[in-house]
Amino acid sequence: MKKEGHPDYHFITVTMTDGTTYRTRSTYGKPDAVLNLDIDPKTHPAWTGGNQTLLDRGGRVSRFNAKFGAFTRK
């Protein structure tokens, strides 16, 4: 294998949003770099499978159903 064909793989420190840290190997930055996360995978709904709710802001769903509801009712 060619030496110049692969990025440098080294240890970095990852800082979570709650302040906890851990060391891992990565190609990010220089050796012993610190990566600060803006979104915490321990609490963000994209990773935890959080519940999604439909909000009727400003009565949009109600207005749609009032205007076009007759087409879907049998």
Stockholm file with secondary structure:
# STOCKHOLM 1.0

chainA/1-74         MKKEGHPDYHFITVTMTDGTTYRTRSTYGKPDAVLNLDIDPKTHPAWTGGNQTLLDRGGRVSRFNAKFGAFTRK
#=GR chainA/1-74 SS CCGGGSCCCEEEEEECTTSCEEEEEESSSSTTCEEECSSCTTTCHHHHTCCCCCCCGGGHHHHHHHHHHHHHCC
#=GC SS_cons        CCGGGSCCCEEEEEECTTSCEEEEEESSSSTTCEEECSSCTTTCHHHHTCCCCCCCGGGHHHHHHHHHHHHHCC
//
